[in-house]
Amino acid sequence: MLSRYSVVALLLLACGGSPAGPGTPPPPPPPPPVDGAMRVLMIGNSLTSTGDVPYLIAEMAALAGEPRPVVHSVAYANFSLEDHWQGGGALNLLRTGDYDVLVMQQGPSTAPASADHLLEWSGRWVDEARGLGTRPAIYAVWPPEGADLNAGITNYTNAATAKNAALFPVSHAWRIAWQATPKPALYGPDRFHQGPDGAWLAALVICAMLFDRPAADFPNVLPNQISSTTAATLRSAATQAVAQFGLPGN
């Protein structure tokens, strides 16, 4: 089993855009290559690290019969994509780690100014990744409960479309699952970060996009926290979102 310490999974509280401070720890060096395994760099904030989404991706893929991917995650509190560009070590990792896929995530990005920021800085990361032979992908996330989910969906979709980057439509699956009866417990106690249902849904969408396989292929790796009924609801939501909104990019 993949050790959780093989990824940087910092369980953090907020998702804004403050610059790296002197206390920001440097990420570890890129993991060594593994024959036949996909190498994935995930950059983001606590909407990547909460629930250990990188670990869930690696575990689910391996149990579905894929060579266990190397998922290297750099996720710091309050970090935007601009912050990752300016500091925190992710840019150097991308340039030296020989990754197959870069998965990038910002905050909810529902406001017009946030949309502009997402568009600009995701574009810089996309160009950098492509220049290194790495496939760029944008992990679309959700806002706090009760906020405008559709605005964030639009802004993430526009950012991916503008650069022909892959779109991993987690927020789209979130919207579909949130309409189910009974409603899954996607949110955690703070009504913003993901609970187990939301973390597994995110990993499920990302696995389906990374490996171009049906969401139904990937097992429920949290059986003590997610019932079989809820798992079926989440698989259905992931399947619909990937089919309707997933953009493969190049």
N, C-alpha and C positions, 0 to 999 in steps of 0.2 A: 504494500500500500504506500502511496506517495505520502511522504511526511509533509505536514502543513508548514514546516519550516523551510521547505524548498521553494516557497513563494513568499513575497513580501505581502503579508495580509494584515494590515494595520486597522484594527477595528476602531473607527473614528466616528465623530458625531456630526459634523456639519459639512456642507458642500457649497462653499462660496467661491472666493477668488483672491485670497490674501497671498502675498508673495512668500517665498520660502524664507524662513527665519534661520538664525544661527543654530537652533536646536534641531533642525531637520536632519535626520540620520541619512547617510548615503545608502543607496540600495546596494545589495550584494552584487558581485560580478555575475555576468551571464552564466547560467548553468552549462555544464559540458554537453556536447551533442550526444544524442541517442539515436542509433541507427533506425531509420524509418519513422521516427517520431516527428510530428509537427512541432515547430517552435513558435510560441505565441508570447508576445509582449503586451501586457495590459497596462494602460496608464489611466489614472483617474483619481477618485477620492473615495469617500466612505460608501458611495453607492456601488463601488466595485468591491471594497473589502468587507463590508458588513455581510455576515453570513458566509464568508469565505467563498465567494463565487468562483475565483480562480481554482481553488481546490475542488469544488464540485464539478467544474468542467473537466478537469483531468481525471477524476474518479469515474464520472459517468462515461466518458469516452473509452476509458480502459475496460470498463465492465461491458460496454457495447461491442467490444472486440477490436477497437482501434489500438494501434501502438500508443502507449500512454503519452499524451502530449506533454511537452515541457512548457508549463505555463508560468511565466515570470511576471510578477505583478508589482507595480510601483504605484501606491495609492496613499496620499497624504491628506490630512484634514484641510478642508477649505481650498484645495488646489483646483485651479482651472487649467485648461490646456496651455494658456499663456504661462502660468506659473511653472508647469512642467518644462516648457521650452526654455525659460529663463534660469531654472535651477532645479535641484532635486535629483539629477543624475540620469533621468530617463532618456534624454537626447543622446548622451554618450553611449548608453546601453543599446539604443536602436542602431547606432553607427558601428558598434563593435560586436553585437551579439548574433549576427547572422540569423535573424528571425524570418519566419515564413509569413507571419501575419502580425500587424499592429492593431490592437483593439483599443480605441480611445473613447473616453467618457468625460463629459463635463457635468455641471449641475443641471437642474431641470430646464433652464434656458427658455422660460416661457415669455419673458418680457422682450420688447423689441430690441433694447440695448444688448440683452443677453444673446439674442438671436444673431445680432451683428458680430458679437464677440466670438460666438461659436463658429460662425461662418469663416471669419478671418483665421482663427487659430487652428481649427481643424484643417483648413486648407493648407496651412504651412506644414502641418504634420503629414498630411497626405502626400504633398510634393516631396518631402524629405524621405518618406518611406518608399515611395515609388523609385526615387533615385537610387535607393539601396537594394532594389529588387524585392522589397517587402510589400505584401498586399495590405493596403490600408482599409480599416473597417471602423465604423462609428457605432458605438453601443448606445442606443437611444434609451434614456431613462425617464422616470416619472416624476411629477412634482409631489409636494405634500398632499395628504388627503384633503379633498375639497377644493384644491387649486385647479387651474385650467389645464387639464391633461392634453386636450386637443392642440393647444398652442405649442406645447413642447414637442408633440408629435410632428406638427407641421415644420417647426424650426429644425429639428434633427433631420427630417426627411429632406428638407431643402439643402442643408449642409452637405449631406451625402450626395444628393443629385448634382449639386454645383460642381463637384470634383469627380463625379463618376466613381465614388468610393462605395464599398459595400455598406449596407445599412443592416444592422442587427436589431430588429424591431421589437425590443423588449417592452417599450412603453405601449406599443400597439397591442401586444399580447396581454399586457396589464389591463388595458381598456376592455378587451374582450372578456377576460376572466372576471373582471370587476362587475360585469353585468350578469354573471351566472347566479343561479339559485341552487343551493345555498352559496352565498358569497364567500370565496376563499379569504383567509386572513393574510392578504398580501403584505400589509403594513405591520411593522413592529410597534412596540409601545409608544414611541414618539410620534407615530402617525406620519412618518416621512421615510425613515429607513426601512428596508425590507425585513420582514420576518422570514421564517423558514420557507413558507409558501412562495414568497416573493423572490427569495434567493434562488430557490430551485427553478422557478419559472425563468429567471434571467439566465441561469446556466443552461437550461433546456433549449431556449431560443438560440443562444450562442453556439451550443454544440451542433444543433441542426444546421446552422449556417456554416460553421467551420468545416464540417465533414460532409455537407450536402446529403444529409440523411433525414428520414422522417423523425419527427420528435418522438414518435412512439417507440423508436429503437432504443431510446436511452432510459435506463432503469431509475426507479425512485431510490436514491441513495440516502434518503432521510425517512425510512419507513416508520421509525418511532415518533416522528413529528408530523408526517404528512400521510393522511389516510389514503387508501386505494381510491376512494370516491373523489377526494380532492385531487389526487394525482391525475385521474382521468380528466377532470375539468381543466387542469393546467396543461396537460398534453394537447387537449383539443384547442385551447387558446393559442398555444405555441404553433400548432399546425396551421391554424387559420392565419395567424399573423405572418408567418414565414411565407405562406403561399400568396397572400395578398399584398404584403408590404416589403418583404425582404428584397434587398437590392444586392446582387452578387458583386458588383463593382469589378475592378481589375487592378 
